[in-house]
Amino acid sequence: MSLVDIRPVPLPAHPGLTSRMRQSSRVRQPSTESGTYGEIVPPTSNDPRVRLFGGFIKRALDEARGRGLSIEDIERLTSVGRATFYRWSRSESPNPQREKVLAFCEGLGIPAHTASQILGWDGSRQPTEPEPIVEPDIRAIMRKLNDPNVTAAEKTVIRATLRHLAKE
């Protein structure tokens, strides 16, 4: 039977290694000269045309991905960087550059006049968001709820039924 020494063996310290902790020889003073720390940045624009353009870009990117194009392919075809079109899709760019928008549309085979109309570059009326697709029976219920000839009791029953159905 042999005895085994199970005591830990101390490893020699390497003299060239230094601590990776930040040296705090100088305390940073809060200042707005070197940055905007603590300020809240709005995530998206409140401008409806910018939000519509963001939705337009999201649909264009989804359609391109549906055709099997990768982000790298979209960048190559359009000569627009991914950061730019992602910023557009998040509605963070209030005034997109015309030549980049036109290159994006041309590269993906999208009619450029659509983007021009959304952004108001052609002077036409701003497009409105499309009406949501509603089933015919839902439209009939909505019509009944808005009809002044329907009694209040009947409207109450309809609303109570809808609330009950919505819970499940």
Sequence and secondary structure as in RCSB ss.txt:
>XXXX:A:sequence
MSLVDIRPVPLPAHPGLTSRMRQSSRVRQPSTESGTYGEIVPPTSNDPRVRLFGGFIKRALDEARGRGLSIEDIE
RLTSVGRATFYRWSRSESPNPQREKVLAFCEGLGIPAHTASQILGWDGSRQPTEPEPIVEPDIRAIMRKLNDPNV
TAAEKTVIRATLRHLAKE
>XXXX:A:secstr
      S       TT    S   SS     SSS  TT    SS   HHHHHHHHHHHHHHHHHHHTT  HHHHH
HHH   HHHHHHHHTT  SS  HHHHHHHHHHHT  HHHHHHHHTTT             HHHHHHHHHHH TTS
 HHHHHHHHHHHHHHHH 
